[in-house]
Amino acid sequence: MERLRKDDIVEVISGVNNGKQGKILKFNAKRTRAYVEKVAMVKKHSKATQQNPSGGIIEKEASLHTSNLMLVDPSTKKPAKTGVKSLKDGKRVRYFKQSGTELK
């Protein structure tokens, strides 16, 4: 089971963007990298195309390694450690270790 998934709210715990929170837009499990909304913004120079006739400089999110991200507990709004547990019906669910809150 994945520690992080798309649409999770995460906080950056190390690096230049330390302390910033955002939602995961894209997640690449193979490369263990995630794109977080409004975090690690980079400028990309784009050539003029039919979709973007003027071209120019576009700001977009760069990927962050998942080891630098931590899930945010919705009850405390702070990053917390997570675990995986099995329910009685056999489903596996992610939960926060401190508060015990389960994730979808």
N, C-alpha and C positions, 0 to 999 in steps of 0.2 A: 504494500500500500504506500502510496506517495505521501511524503511529509507535507508537500505544498501542492496546491492545485490552482487552476485558473479561477479568477474571481475571489481568491482569498485576500484578506487584508493583512499586509505584512509590514514590518519595520526593518530598516537597514541597521545592522548592528556593528558594522565596521566599514572603514573606508571614508572617502570624501563625503559621501551622502549619509553619514552616520546620523541616526535619529529621525530620518524622514520616513513617513508612512504613506502607503498607497495600495491600490488594488492591482493584482497580477493580471496583466492584459494577455500575455502569451507565456507559455511554459514549454520549455524544451527539455524533456526528461533525459533524452539521450546525451545531451551536452551538459546537463544539470545547470541550466541557466534560465533566468526568468526576466521578463520585461515588466517593470513596475510603472504604473501610471504616474506621470509628472516627477519621476526620479531618474537621475543619471541622464539628463537631457544632453544631446549632442547636436551639432549643426552639420547637416549633410548638404553638399552642393549638388543640385540636380540640373540635368540638361533639359532644355525645352522639349516637351512631348505634346501629343495631341490632347492628353488629359490635363496637362499643366503647360499651356503655351508660353507662359512667361519664364518658366524655369526658376532659378534663384536658389536661395538658401532655405532649407526646411529644417525645423527643429523636431527631433523625434527621440524616443526613449532608446537608450542603449541597454544591453543585457547585463544582468548582475548574476554572479555565481550564487547558487542557492545556500551555500554555507554562510554567506553574509546576510541572509534574511531570516527573520523569525516571525512566526504567526502572532497576530495581536489578539488577545483575549477580549471579546466584545463586552464582557461584564466590567473589566477593569480598564480597558483601553490601553493596556501596556503589553509588551511582548512577553510571552510565557512559553515554557517548555511543553511539548505535546507528546502524546503516546498513542498507541493503538490498542483497543481492547475488543474482545468478542462479546457480542450480546447473546442472550439465551437462544434466540432464533437462528444463530449462526452468522449473523452479519458482523462485519468488522467496522468499527467506527473510530474516528480520531477524537481525542479529548484533551483538554488542558489539565496538566498534572496538578497544578495548585488549586484551581477552583473546581475541577471535576466537570466543567461544562463540555458537552459533546458538540462536535461539529457535524454538519449535514453529511 
